Amino acid sequence: MTERRLPRWSELRPLVRTRGLELDATKRRLDRALTIADLRMIAKRRTPRAPFDYTDGAAESEVTLRRARSLYNRLQFNPSILRDVSQVDPSTTILGRPSAYPFAFAPTGFTRMMQHEGEPAVARVAERTGIPYALSTMGTTSIEDVAAAAPNADRWFQLYVWTDRAAGKDLVDRSIAAGYTTLMLTVDVPVAGARLRDVRNGMTIPPSLTPKTILDMGMHPAWWMNLLTTEPLTFASLSDWPGTVAELINHMFDPTVTFDDLAWMRDAWPGSLVVKGIQNVDDARKVVDLGADGIVLSNHGGRQLDRAPIPLAMVPEVVDAVGDRAEVYVDTGVMTGADIVAACALGARAVLIGRAYLYGLMAGGERGVQRAVEILAGELTRTLQLLGVRDLGELNRSHVTLPAVTF
């Protein structure tokens, strides 16, 4: 028989742990987020369906995005043991400039629609962290205002080739004048992908006041209050658009763009030139031959052609083909710091993240973006330590087994 007795208070007192009440609701919310997936769930609760789905969704049946995330989830790490990993250096250089981590903030359109603090908040976090930030052509803050918000950030400008070439040239000239170091030319949007969530949600820029959205106000009053009491959503070419985002893209973007336009862009831009949207080795070789300093293996986050190649799977072959002449970056499906480590082990110089920081922005504004960086940086550093790797230079393909792409 087990002898039992009532516990004494002196024995219980050391076990009692009380936490002070955190009065800052945003901090309380963000402190509970331990992963990017946690930030996503917070963002989903706090954001109306149309802007959340614009961020979260992909094209058609969203097969491409699911496959990309599946590949990251199925790869195998191969750690080495008995290494001194008490100090780990996750820094690198990107286009010859120092970066605290091997990731950058990808360009995202309509960022102030996700959360009213928008692009300036993201740029300030990039500046504090010491990583690059790319402003989208479809950004909702001007080139000059982003530069003023983060004057010491490594700022990139992402350009789509517009039907109105003079307007595009004006954006390039403004970026040069504002001190942007890199032009990122996105080449995988000759026409808009079929983003069915946006069509079903009837999303316009800015969001329209319909019976459906008015009902949504009651569920997300803070989001709507912030939208209606801050500067109207505008971007480079117009202040509003009565149709869907896809209709806007098809109206503005030029589907006749060829490699000749890339050659012209190389001559017009004095800084680093990165081409985003590469999906095969031959195209990688061609754009590097035409002067690209970097390429982004990307299927646009699964938002263009559904069932497109998975960028992570292309990294080794493309690095072998052009890695001695240009830096290779990768995006799509990245949700953890371990994903970033895997891409770098396969040969990528850096990873571009988009949805991950937008979930943070929607969850808590600038502080939410900072929380996303903290999560990714912590996971990245811990993964390096558990792999037995002290810095990114020690990473190599032996650290990752990439499974066959199966359907």
C-alpha positions in Angstrom: 0.0 0.0 0.0 1.3 3.5 -0.9 1.2 5.8 2.1 -0.4 9.1 1.3 -0.5 12.5 3.1 -1.6 16.0 2.4 1.1 18.2 1.0 2.5 21.0 3.1 2.3 24.6 1.7 6.1 24.8 2.1 6.4 22.0 -0.4 3.8 23.5 -2.8 5.1 27.1 -2.8 8.2 26.5 -5.0 6.0 24.8 -7.6 3.6 27.7 -7.9 4.5 29.9 -10.9 2.4 33.0 -11.6 2.8 35.3 -14.5 2.0 39.0 -14.5 -0.8 40.1 -16.6 0.4 41.5 -19.9 -1.6 44.6 -20.7 -0.3 45.1 -24.2 -2.7 43.0 -26.3 -0.4 42.9 -29.3 2.5 41.7 -27.3 0.3 39.1 -25.5 -0.9 37.9 -28.9 2.6 37.7 -30.5 4.2 36.1 -27.5 1.9 33.1 -28.0 3.2 32.6 -31.5 6.0 30.1 -31.6 5.9 29.3 -35.3 5.0 31.0 -38.6 2.0 28.7 -38.6 0.9 30.3 -35.3 1.2 33.7 -36.8 -0.9 32.6 -39.8 -3.7 31.5 -37.4 -3.6 34.8 -35.6 -3.6 36.6 -38.9 -6.6 34.7 -40.2 -8.6 35.6 -37.1 -7.7 39.3 -37.4 -8.0 39.9 -41.1 -11.0 40.0 -43.4 -11.3 37.0 -45.7 -10.5 38.7 -49.0 -7.1 40.2 -48.0 -6.2 37.1 -46.0 -7.0 34.8 -48.9 -5.1 37.1 -51.3 -2.0 36.4 -49.2 -2.6 32.8 -48.3 -3.9 31.5 -51.6 -2.5 30.4 -54.9 -3.6 29.7 -58.4 -6.4 27.4 -59.5 -6.4 24.2 -57.3 -3.3 25.4 -55.4 -1.4 22.2 -56.2 1.9 24.0 -56.8 1.9 25.6 -53.3 1.0 22.3 -51.6 3.7 20.4 -53.5 6.3 23.0 -52.6 5.5 22.8 -48.9 5.4 19.0 -49.0 8.9 18.8 -50.4 10.3 20.9 -47.6 8.4 18.7 -45.1 9.7 15.4 -46.7 13.4 16.2 -47.0 15.8 14.7 -44.6 18.6 16.4 -42.7 21.9 14.5 -42.1 23.6 15.9 -39.0 27.2 15.5 -37.9 27.9 15.0 -34.2 30.5 16.1 -31.7 31.1 19.6 -33.2 31.5 22.7 -31.1 28.4 24.7 -32.0 28.3 26.9 -29.0 28.7 29.8 -31.4 27.0 29.9 -34.7 27.2 32.6 -37.4 24.2 32.7 -39.7 25.3 35.7 -41.6 26.2 35.8 -45.3 26.6 38.3 -48.2 24.0 38.9 -50.8 25.2 40.6 -54.0 28.3 41.6 -52.2 26.6 43.3 -49.3 26.4 41.9 -45.7 23.1 40.2 -44.6 22.5 39.1 -41.0 20.7 36.0 -42.3 20.4 34.1 -45.6 16.9 35.4 -46.3 15.4 38.6 -47.6 11.9 40.1 -47.6 10.3 39.3 -51.0 8.2 41.9 -52.8 4.5 41.7 -52.1 1.8 43.8 -53.7 -0.9 45.7 -51.9 0.9 45.3 -48.5 -1.1 48.1 -46.8 -4.3 46.2 -47.6 -3.1 43.3 -45.4 -2.4 45.6 -42.5 -2.4 49.4 -42.5 1.3 49.8 -41.4 2.3 48.2 -44.7 5.6 48.5 -46.5 7.3 51.0 -44.2 6.9 48.7 -41.2 8.4 45.8 -43.2 11.3 47.9 -44.4 12.1 49.1 -40.9 12.3 45.5 -39.7 14.6 44.7 -42.5 16.8 47.6 -41.6 17.0 46.7 -38.0 17.6 43.1 -38.8 20.2 43.7 -41.5 18.6 41.9 -44.4 17.4 43.1 -47.8 13.9 44.3 -48.5 12.3 44.4 -52.0 9.5 46.9 -52.7 7.0 45.7 -55.2 5.8 47.6 -58.3 2.4 46.9 -56.9 3.3 48.2 -53.4 1.0 50.6 -51.6 3.8 52.9 -50.5 5.9 55.1 -52.8 9.5 54.4 -53.6 10.5 57.6 -51.9 8.5 57.0 -48.7 9.9 53.5 -48.2 13.4 55.0 -48.6 12.6 57.6 -46.0 11.2 55.0 -43.6 14.3 52.8 -43.8 17.2 54.9 -45.1 19.9 52.5 -44.2 18.2 49.3 -45.4 19.5 47.3 -48.4 16.5 48.3 -50.5 15.6 46.5 -53.8 12.9 47.5 -56.2 10.9 44.8 -58.0 9.7 45.7 -61.5 7.1 44.3 -63.8 7.3 45.3 -67.4 4.2 47.4 -68.1 2.4 48.0 -71.3 3.2 51.7 -70.6 7.0 51.5 -70.9 7.5 55.2 -70.0 5.8 54.6 -66.7 8.1 51.7 -66.0 11.1 53.7 -66.9 10.0 56.4 -64.5 9.9 53.9 -61.7 13.4 52.7 -62.5 14.7 56.3 -62.5 13.0 57.1 -59.2 14.5 53.9 -57.7 18.0 55.0 -58.8 17.5 58.5 -57.4 16.2 57.1 -54.0 19.3 54.9 -53.5 17.9 51.4 -54.2 20.8 49.0 -54.7 19.1 46.3 -56.8 16.5 45.9 -59.5 14.5 42.7 -59.4 12.8 42.1 -62.7 9.9 39.6 -62.4 9.3 37.7 -65.6 6.7 35.0 -64.8 3.5 37.2 -65.1 2.8 37.7 -68.8 -0.8 37.3 -67.8 -2.4 36.8 -64.3 -2.8 33.4 -62.9 -6.3 32.2 -62.0 -6.4 33.0 -58.3 -9.8 31.6 -57.6 -10.1 32.7 -54.0 -9.8 36.3 -55.1 -12.5 35.8 -57.7 -14.9 34.1 -55.3 -14.2 36.8 -52.7 -14.8 39.6 -55.2 -11.6 41.4 -54.1 -11.0 44.9 -55.4 -8.4 47.5 -54.7 -9.3 49.0 -52.3 -11.9 46.7 -50.8 -15.4 47.6 -51.9 -18.2 48.3 -49.5 -20.8 45.7 -50.3 -23.3 43.9 -48.1 -20.8 41.1 -47.7 -17.9 43.4 -46.7 -20.1 45.5 -44.4 -21.1 42.3 -42.6 -17.4 41.5 -42.4 -16.8 44.8 -40.6 -18.6 43.5 -37.6 -16.2 40.6 -37.4 -13.0 42.6 -38.0 -13.8 46.2 -36.7 -10.1 47.1 -36.0 -8.9 46.2 -39.5 -11.7 48.3 -41.1 -11.2 51.2 -38.7 -7.5 51.2 -39.6 -8.2 51.0 -43.3 -10.8 53.8 -43.2 -8.8 56.2 -41.0 -5.4 56.1 -42.7 -4.3 57.3 -46.1 -6.2 55.7 -49.0 -4.6 52.7 -50.7 -2.7 53.9 -53.7 0.2 52.6 -55.7 2.3 53.7 -58.7 -0.3 53.9 -61.4 -3.8 54.5 -60.0 -5.7 54.9 -56.7 -8.4 52.3 -57.2 -9.5 49.6 -59.6 -13.1 48.4 -60.0 -12.3 44.8 -61.0 -10.3 42.0 -59.6 -6.5 41.9 -59.1 -6.2 39.5 -62.1 -8.0 42.0 -64.3 -5.7 44.8 -63.1 -2.6 42.7 -64.0 -3.9 41.9 -67.4 -4.6 45.6 -68.0 -1.2 46.8 -66.9 1.4 44.2 -67.7 2.9 43.6 -71.1 2.7 40.0 -72.3 5.0 40.7 -75.3 8.1 40.9 -73.0 11.2 39.0 -74.4 14.8 38.5 -73.6 15.5 41.8 -75.6 13.8 43.7 -72.8 16.1 42.1 -70.3 19.1 43.3 -72.3 17.7 46.8 -72.3 17.1 46.7 -68.5 20.7 45.6 -67.9 21.9 48.7 -69.8 19.4 51.0 -68.0 20.1 49.8 -64.4 23.5 50.7 -62.9 23.2 48.5 -59.8 22.7 44.8 -59.2 20.1 43.1 -61.5 18.1 40.1 -60.3 15.7 38.1 -62.4 12.8 36.5 -60.6 10.6 33.7 -62.0 13.2 31.3 -63.4 11.7 27.8 -63.7 14.2 25.9 -65.9 18.0 25.6 -66.4 18.0 26.9 -70.0 16.3 30.2 -68.9 18.7 30.5 -66.0 21.6 30.3 -68.4 20.1 32.8 -70.8 19.4 35.5 -68.2 22.9 35.2 -66.7 24.4 35.4 -70.2 22.5 38.7 -70.5 24.0 40.1 -67.4 21.8 39.1 -64.4 23.8 39.2 -61.2 21.2 36.9 -59.5 18.2 34.8 -60.3 15.3 33.7 -58.2 14.0 30.2 -58.8 10.3 30.9 -58.3 6.9 29.9 -59.4 5.5 33.1 -57.9 4.5 31.4 -54.7 2.2 29.0 -56.7 0.2 32.0 -57.8 0.7 31.8 -61.6 0.9 28.4 -63.4 -0.6 25.6 -61.3 1.5 22.4 -61.3 4.6 24.4 -62.1 8.1 23.2 -61.1 9.0 23.2 -57.4 11.8 25.8 -56.9 13.6 23.9 -54.2 14.0 20.8 -56.4 15.7 22.9 -59.1 18.4 24.4 -56.8 21.2 21.8 -57.3 20.9 21.7 -61.1 20.7 25.4 -61.6 23.5 26.1 -59.1 25.7 23.7 -61.0 24.8 25.5 -64.3 25.2 29.1 -63.3 26.3 29.3 -59.7 29.8 30.4 -60.6 28.5 33.4 -62.5 25.4 34.5 -60.5 23.8 34.1 -57.2 20.9 31.7 -57.0 17.9 32.4 -54.7 14.8 30.5 -54.1 11.2 31.1 -52.8 7.8 29.4 -52.5 6.7 27.3 -49.6 9.1 28.5 -47.0 7.6 28.4 -43.5 10.5 27.7 -41.2 14.1 28.5 -40.5 14.9 24.9 -41.2 13.5 25.3 -44.8 16.0 28.2 -45.3 18.9 26.0 -44.1 17.8 23.2 -46.5 17.8 25.6 -49.4 21.2 27.0 -48.5 22.7 23.5 -48.1 21.6 22.6 -51.6 23.4 25.7 -52.9 21.1 28.7 -52.7 22.7 31.9 -51.6 19.5 33.0 -49.9 15.8 32.5 -49.6 13.1 35.1 -50.3 10.2 35.0 -47.9 6.8 36.6 -48.5 3.8 35.0 -46.9 5.8 34.3 -43.7 6.3 38.0 -42.9 2.9 39.0 -44.2 1.3 36.6 -41.6 3.3 38.5 -39.0 2.2 41.9 -40.4 -1.4 40.9 -40.3 -1.0 39.4 -36.8 0.6 42.5 -35.2 1.9 45.1 -37.6 5.6 46.0 -37.5 6.0 44.0 -34.2 4.4 41.0 -35.9 7.0 41.2 -38.8 9.7 41.4 -36.2 8.3 38.3 -34.5 8.3 36.5 -37.8 12.0 37.3 -38.1 12.7 36.2 -34.5 11.0 32.9 -35.2 12.8 32.2 -38.5 16.2 33.3 -37.1 15.8 31.1 -34.0 14.8 28.1 -36.0 17.6 28.7 -38.5 20.3 29.0 -35.8 19.0 26.0 -33.9 19.0 23.9 -37.1 22.6 24.8 -37.9 23.6 23.8 -34.4 21.8 20.5 -34.5 23.4 19.8 -37.9 26.8 20.4 -36.4 27.4 23.4 -38.6 29.0 26.6 -37.2 28.4 28.9 -40.2 26.8 28.8 -43.7 30.1 28.1 -45.3 30.2 24.7 -43.7 26.8 23.7 -45.2 26.8 21.5 -48.2 24.6 19.0 -50.0 25.6 16.1 -47.8 23.5 17.8 -45.0 20.3 17.3 -46.9 18.7 14.3 -48.7 16.1 15.7 -51.1 13.4 13.1 -51.9 12.2 12.4 -55.4 9.3 14.7 -56.5 6.4 12.4 -56.6 2.7 13.1 -57.1 
